[in-house]
């Protein structure tokens, strides 16, 4: 049997920590627990977890501070699990390098799905593998050919529309903030003009979605960014 990933839970509320620990162990993940930020920062270099579940409201260091410390030296996947549902908190965490953000309370299925996505994305990056195709619900993207089809019919996208779609597809299941996308496509010094991105997204949805008002492929995290449906 293959060895499951090791996950560090950084959570000061004992009932929540116990619940997450029990959920992960039931799926045969290895589990470590830290009750505050300092303990987490001391454990990570020695235990080398494959993923960190990070609460923001810790008793010593704010979770954002912990995230900044981690991103200064490691690319270990970090999923923020927090009661803070404000868009500003989400955007800040994601822009600082969090791989995902889940608002409490959450369902176990959602948590496990987000964990699988973050681990899969991390494995792909570190193994050096490249994704040649993306297929979901009739949508197919052939990256080497730069070809997008729906139910085998070619979809004609502009160059920038294709770049947006392929960027989201390569991070399917993860939310990318508006600034993440703009920086990736137009460079770090581009004006953070969400309106340009929204116009392009409206055009993309008219071409991809049966009903642009109820998208099947690309979902909006209001005030935060976009997420491509997972395969």
C-alpha positions in Angstrom: 0.0 0.0 0.0 1.4 3.4 -0.9 2.3 5.8 1.9 -0.2 8.6 2.4 0.8 12.2 2.8 1.8 13.7 6.2 -0.4 16.7 7.1 0.3 19.3 9.9 -2.8 20.8 11.5 -2.2 24.2 13.0 -5.2 24.9 15.2 -5.6 26.1 18.8 -9.3 25.0 19.2 -9.0 21.4 20.5 -12.4 20.2 19.3 -11.8 21.4 15.8 -8.3 20.0 15.8 -9.5 16.6 17.0 -12.3 16.6 14.4 -9.9 17.3 11.5 -7.4 14.8 12.9 -10.0 12.1 13.1 -11.2 12.9 9.5 -7.7 12.7 8.1 -6.7 9.5 9.9 -9.8 7.8 8.7 -8.4 8.4 5.2 -5.0 7.0 6.3 -3.1 10.4 6.2 -0.3 10.9 8.6 -1.2 13.6 11.1 0.7 16.1 13.2 -0.8 18.8 15.3 0.4 22.2 16.5 -1.6 24.4 18.9 0.1 27.7 18.0 2.2 29.4 15.3 5.6 29.1 17.0 5.1 25.4 17.6 4.2 25.0 13.9 7.3 26.9 12.7 9.5 24.7 14.8 7.9 21.4 13.7 7.9 22.0 10.0 11.6 21.9 9.4 12.1 18.7 11.4 8.9 16.8 10.4 8.7 18.0 6.8 4.9 17.7 6.3 3.5 17.3 2.8 0.8 19.9 3.5 -0.2 22.4 6.3 -3.7 23.2 7.4 -3.4 26.6 8.9 -5.8 28.5 11.1 -5.4 32.3 11.1 -6.7 33.1 14.6 -3.8 31.6 16.6 -3.0 32.6 20.2 0.5 33.8 19.6 1.3 34.6 15.9 -1.3 35.5 13.5 -1.7 32.8 10.8 -0.7 35.4 8.1 2.6 35.9 9.9 3.1 32.1 9.9 2.3 31.9 6.2 4.8 34.7 5.4 7.5 32.8 7.4 6.8 29.6 5.5 6.8 31.2 2.1 10.2 32.8 2.7 11.8 29.3 2.5 9.4 26.5 1.5 6.7 25.8 -1.1 5.0 23.2 1.0 1.2 23.4 0.2 -0.7 25.5 2.7 -4.5 25.5 3.0 -5.9 28.2 5.3 -8.8 26.9 7.4 -10.3 29.9 9.1 -13.5 31.5 10.5 -12.5 34.7 8.7 -14.7 34.8 5.6 -14.0 38.3 4.6 -12.8 38.7 1.0 -9.8 40.8 2.1 -8.5 38.0 4.3 -8.9 35.5 1.5 -7.2 37.7 -1.0 -4.3 38.5 1.3 -3.7 34.8 2.2 -3.9 33.6 -1.4 -1.7 36.4 -2.7 0.9 35.6 0.0 1.1 32.0 -1.3 -1.6 30.0 0.4 -2.8 27.2 -2.0 -6.4 27.4 -0.9 -8.7 28.9 1.7 -11.6 27.2 3.4 -14.1 29.0 5.7 -15.3 27.4 8.9 -17.7 25.6 9.2 -16.9 23.3 6.3 -17.8 19.8 5.3 -15.4 16.9 5.4 -15.9 16.1 1.7 -14.9 19.7 0.8 -11.8 19.6 3.0 -10.6 16.3 1.6 -11.2 17.4 -1.9 -9.2 20.6 -1.4 -6.4 18.5 0.2 -6.2 16.1 -2.7 -6.1 19.0 -5.2 -3.2 20.8 -3.3 -1.2 17.6 -3.0 -1.7 16.7 -6.6 -0.7 20.1 -7.8 2.4 20.0 -5.5 3.4 16.5 -6.7 3.2 17.6 -10.3 5.4 20.7 -9.7 8.1 18.8 -7.8 8.2 15.8 -10.0 8.8 18.0 -13.0 5.9 16.4 -14.9 3.9 18.4 -17.4 0.2 18.2 -18.0 -0.5 17.7 -21.7 -4.3 17.7 -21.5 -7.1 18.8 -19.3 -10.5 17.1 -19.7 -13.7 17.7 -17.7 -17.4 17.6 -18.5 -16.8 17.7 -22.3 -14.3 20.4 -22.1 -10.8 19.4 -23.4 -7.7 21.5 -23.5 -4.7 20.2 -25.5 -1.8 22.3 -24.2 0.9 21.4 -26.7 -1.6 22.1 -29.6 -3.2 25.1 -27.7 -6.5 23.6 -28.8 -9.8 24.0 -26.8 -12.8 21.8 -27.6 -16.2 21.2 -26.1 -17.8 17.9 -27.0 -15.2 17.6 -29.8 -16.1 21.0 -31.3 -13.3 23.5 -31.5 -13.7 26.7 -29.5 -12.0 29.7 -31.0 -10.4 31.8 -28.2 -8.2 34.9 -28.6 -4.6 34.5 -27.4 -5.3 36.2 -24.0 -8.5 34.2 -23.5 -6.6 31.0 -24.1 -3.9 32.0 -21.6 -6.5 32.7 -18.9 -8.3 29.3 -19.5 -5.1 27.3 -19.6 -3.8 29.0 -16.5 -6.9 28.2 -14.6 -7.0 24.6 -15.9 -3.4 23.9 -14.8 -4.5 24.9 -11.3 -7.9 23.3 -11.5 -9.7 23.1 -8.1 -7.7 26.0 -6.7 -8.8 29.6 -6.6 -6.5 32.1 -8.3 -6.9 35.7 -7.2 -7.4 38.5 -9.7 -3.9 39.8 -8.9 -2.4 36.3 -9.3 -3.9 36.0 -12.8 -3.0 39.6 -13.9 0.6 39.2 -12.7 1.0 35.8 -14.4 -0.3 37.0 -17.7 0.7 40.7 -17.9 3.7 40.8 -15.6 4.4 42.0 -12.1 4.3 45.7 -13.1 0.9 45.5 -14.8 -1.9 47.7 -13.5 -4.1 45.6 -11.3 -7.2 46.4 -13.4 -9.8 43.7 -12.6 -12.1 45.2 -15.2 -9.9 44.0 -18.1 -9.9 40.5 -16.6 -13.7 40.5 -16.1 -14.3 41.6 -19.7 -12.1 38.7 -20.9 -13.9 36.3 -18.6 -17.3 37.4 -19.9 -16.1 36.6 -23.4 -14.7 33.2 -22.3 -17.9 32.2 -20.7 -20.0 33.1 -23.7 -17.8 30.7 -25.7 -17.4 27.9 -23.2 -20.6 27.9 -21.1 -24.1 26.7 -22.1 -25.4 29.3 -19.7 -22.8 32.0 -18.8 -25.0 33.0 -15.8 -24.7 29.5 -14.4 -21.2 28.4 -15.3 -20.1 24.7 -15.3 -16.4 25.2 -15.8 -15.1 28.5 -14.4 -16.5 29.7 -11.1 -16.2 33.1 -9.5 -15.1 33.6 -5.9 -16.7 37.0 -5.5 -14.2 39.7 -4.7 -11.4 37.2 -4.8 -10.8 35.5 -8.1 -11.7 32.4 -10.3 -11.6 28.6 -9.9 -11.7 26.0 -12.7 -13.7 22.9 -12.0 -11.7 19.9 -11.2 -11.2 16.9 -13.5 
